[in-house]
Amino acid sequence: MKSSWLVLCLVFGFMVAVTAAATPNTGAKDMSLAGGSQGKVPFPHHQHQAVISDCNACHAAFPQKAGAIDELKANGTLKKKQVMNQQCVKCHKENNAAGKKTGPLTCAQCHVK
């Protein structure tokens, strides 16, 4: 009886571990990115994930952790406006040109003072 209980506990523990490993880290639903003197940028993270299936489309430039963009800018790895201009706005403009639904196309449409 004790060995059956132990086996059951081990199987359950294994199932929990496998499920946790298979569940991707989707990050926060909504974020607020530092936007310099122009004001913060609200960022609907999960909305972007629903449209862009490859996390590396954005995260190739910065790691998936809170504060990564600010940290990379502070140590000089990312230039000012690099993420916004070369990734965000570029993608929005490409989608707009293709006739797809897109996000803001100008600085003032994103930044909130």
Secondary structure, DSSP 8 states (H G I E B T S, - for coil): -HHHHHHHHHHHHHHHHHHHHHS-----SSEEE--GGG-BEEE-HHHHHHH---THHHHTSS-SSTTHHHHHHHTTSS-TTHHIIIIIHHHHHHHHHTT------SHHHH-B-
